[in-house]
Amino acid sequence: MVDIHCHILPNSDDGADSMDTALLMARMAADSGVTTIIATPHSNLPRAKEKNFRDAPLARRFVELIQQVRDAGIPLEILPGAEVMCMPDTIGMLREKQLVTLARSNYLLVEFFFDERPDYMDDMLAAIAAEGLHPVVAHPERYEAVQRAPGLIEQWFEKGYIIQLNKGSIMGRLGRGAEKAAGWILSRGLAHVVATDAHDTLVRTPDIGSLQQLLEDRWGFEYSQVLLELNPERICRNQPVIRAD
């Protein structure tokens, strides 16, 4: 399996707080069947000094993490990425090549503030697509606008935007609103990818085993395979994602 959204890069955001924690997360992910993780530190946050892997400190941590995982004998590939906060300067930064895509592909993982207006989200996603990129909408089930009007997901899906749900939302660990919205999206076949959005080894973990079983039990083996294996792999290879039948 491939996890395209994971805060495993140590000392970079509110995720792994040390290299030891990152290695524990890597071992936990590998033991649960994950073969590849895209490290996605928060990027382009207001007042953040480090925005992406192009900043030297993050680049050094990324290289060090890969080496430490290899030295520990953990069978896990780590690829570069970022979770980009959509801000007014996002398009300008894209044009200046200052933001990092998922595994150097044309897929860009983006997030919004949870109370963001739907018209702003629509405009930003359209602008990113106009730059020749595929927006991957991180955890839309957590956004208030989606919880109020989940039909917004249908519009994004039909426009070709990639819908990425969080493990914690599906498993009821991120609030009833997120769980309900995630179930609505899954029941209609509107999700393309499910990822852990892991931050630690205790609460928001990279263990994907229990999630895989839940998806298979409720929505079927084939859909689970699309969400956890086929589409994440296609994103890493910069290939078109597929829709669930």
WOMO-V407641 format. One record per pair of residues at least 6 apart in sequence whose C-alpha atoms are under 8 Angstrom apart, sorted by the first residue. I is the first residue (numbers start at 1). J is the second residue. D is the distance in whole Angstrom. If there is no record, write none. Layout:
BEGIN
i=(I I)
j=(J J)
d=(D D)
END
This chain:
BEGIN
i=(1 1 1 1 1 1 1 2 2 2 2 2 2 2 2 3 3 3 3 3 3 3 3 3 4 4 4 4 4 4 4 5 5 5 5 5 5 5 5 5 6 6 6 6 6 6 6 6 6 6 6 7 7 7 7 7 7 7 7 7 7 7 8 8 8 8 8 8 8 8 8 8 8 9 9 9 9 9 9 9 9 9 10 10 10 10 10 10 10 10 11 11 11 12 12 12 13 13 14 15 15 15 15 16 16 16 19 21 21 22 22 23 23 24 25 25 25 25 26 26 26 26 27 28 28 28 29 29 29 29 30 30 30 31 32 32 32 33 33 34 34 35 35 35 36 36 36 36 37 37 37 37 38 38 38 38 38 38 39 39 39 39 39 40 40 40 40 41 41 41 41 42 42 42 42 42 42 43 43 43 43 43 43 43 43 44 44 44 44 44 44 44 44 45 45 45 45 50 50 51 52 52 52 52 52 53 53 53 53 53 53 54 54 54 62 66 66 69 69 79 79 80 80 80 80 80 81 81 81 81 81 81 82 82 82 82 82 82 83 83 83 83 83 84 84 84 84 84 85 85 85 85 86 86 86 86 91 91 93 100 101 101 101 102 102 102 102 103 103 103 104 105 105 105 105 106 106 106 106 107 107 107 107 107 107 108 108 108 108 109 109 109 109 110 110 110 110 111 111 111 112 112 113 114 114 114 115 115 115 116 116 116 117 118 125 125 128 128 129 134 134 134 135 135 136 136 136 136 137 137 137 137 138 138 138 138 139 139 139 139 140 140 140 140 140 141 141 141 141 141 141 141 141 142 142 142 142 143 146 146 146 147 147 147 150 150 150 153 153 153 154 156 157 157 162 162 162 163 163 163 163 164 164 164 164 164 165 165 165 165 165 166 166 166 166 167 167 167 167 167 167 168 168 168 169 169 169 169 170 170 170 170 171 171 172 172 173 185 186 187 189 189 189 190 190 191 192 192 192 192 192 192 192 193 193 193 193 193 194 194 195 196 196 196 196 196 197 197 198 198 198 199 199 200 212 212 215 215 215 216 216 216 223 223 226 226 230 231 231 234 234 235)
j=(33 34 35 36 228 229 232 34 35 36 37 228 229 232 233 34 36 37 38 194 195 196 228 232 37 38 39 40 102 195 232 37 38 39 40 83 195 196 197 198 37 38 39 40 41 195 196 197 198 199 206 13 14 15 16 39 40 41 42 197 198 199 15 16 22 25 26 39 40 41 198 199 200 15 16 22 39 40 41 61 62 65 16 17 18 19 21 22 61 65 17 18 19 41 42 58 41 42 199 41 198 199 200 22 199 200 65 200 201 65 200 68 69 201 200 201 205 206 69 74 76 206 74 201 206 207 35 206 207 208 74 75 76 207 207 208 209 208 209 76 208 75 76 77 76 77 78 79 76 77 78 79 78 79 80 81 102 103 78 79 80 81 82 80 81 82 83 52 81 82 83 51 52 82 83 84 85 50 51 52 82 83 84 85 99 50 51 52 84 85 86 87 90 51 84 85 87 57 58 99 58 82 98 99 100 59 62 80 81 82 100 98 99 100 80 77 78 75 76 102 103 100 101 102 103 104 100 101 102 103 104 109 99 100 101 102 108 109 108 109 110 111 138 99 108 109 110 111 110 111 112 113 110 111 112 124 127 128 99 108 107 108 109 108 109 235 236 235 236 237 236 235 236 237 238 132 133 134 238 133 134 135 136 235 238 133 134 135 136 135 136 137 138 135 136 137 138 137 138 139 121 143 143 142 143 144 143 144 145 143 144 145 145 145 135 161 134 135 135 160 161 162 161 162 161 162 163 164 161 162 163 164 163 164 165 166 163 164 165 166 146 153 163 164 165 147 165 169 177 178 179 181 182 169 177 178 181 178 152 153 181 177 178 181 181 184 185 163 185 190 190 162 163 190 191 192 193 190 191 192 193 191 192 193 194 195 182 191 193 194 195 194 195 196 197 194 195 196 197 208 211 174 196 204 175 178 179 182 178 179 182 183 179 211 178 179 179 191 219 219 243 244 245 243 244 227 226 227 231 241 242 243 244 226 227 228 231 232 227 228 228 204 205 206 207 208 204 206 204 205 206 205 206 206 224 228 221 223 224 222 223 224 244 245 242 244 241 241 242 240 241 241)
d=(6 5 6 7 6 5 8 6 6 5 6 6 6 6 6 7 6 5 6 8 5 7 7 7 6 5 7 8 7 6 6 7 6 7 6 8 6 6 5 7 7 6 5 6 8 8 6 5 5 7 7 8 8 5 7 6 6 5 8 7 6 5 6 5 5 7 8 6 8 8 7 7 8 7 6 7 6 8 7 7 7 7 5 5 5 5 8 6 7 8 5 6 8 6 8 7 6 6 7 8 7 4 6 5 6 6 7 7 7 8 8 8 6 7 7 6 7 6 7 7 7 8 6 8 6 6 8 5 5 7 7 6 6 8 6 6 5 7 7 7 7 7 5 6 6 5 6 7 7 6 5 6 6 5 6 6 7 7 7 6 5 5 7 7 5 4 5 8 7 5 6 8 8 6 5 6 7 7 5 6 6 6 5 6 8 8 5 8 6 5 8 7 8 7 8 6 8 8 7 8 7 7 7 6 6 5 8 7 8 8 7 7 8 8 8 8 6 8 7 8 5 8 8 6 5 7 6 5 4 6 7 8 8 6 7 7 8 7 8 5 6 7 8 8 8 6 5 6 6 5 6 8 6 6 6 7 7 7 6 7 6 5 7 6 7 7 7 8 6 8 8 7 7 7 5 7 5 6 6 6 5 6 6 7 7 7 6 5 6 6 5 6 6 7 6 5 6 6 5 8 7 8 8 7 5 6 6 6 7 7 8 7 7 6 6 8 7 7 6 8 6 7 5 6 6 4 6 7 7 6 5 6 7 5 7 8 8 6 5 6 7 8 7 7 7 6 7 7 8 5 8 5 5 8 7 5 8 8 6 7 7 6 7 6 7 8 8 8 8 7 7 8 7 7 8 6 8 7 5 5 6 6 6 5 5 7 7 7 6 5 6 6 5 6 6 7 6 5 7 8 6 6 7 7 7 5 5 6 8 5 6 7 7 7 8 5 8 6 7 7 8 6 8 8 8 7 7 6 7 7 7 7 8 7 4 6 6 6 5 6 7 8 7 6 8 7 7 8 5 5 5 6 8 8 7 8 7 8 6 8 8 6 6 8 8 7 8 5 7 6 6 7)
END
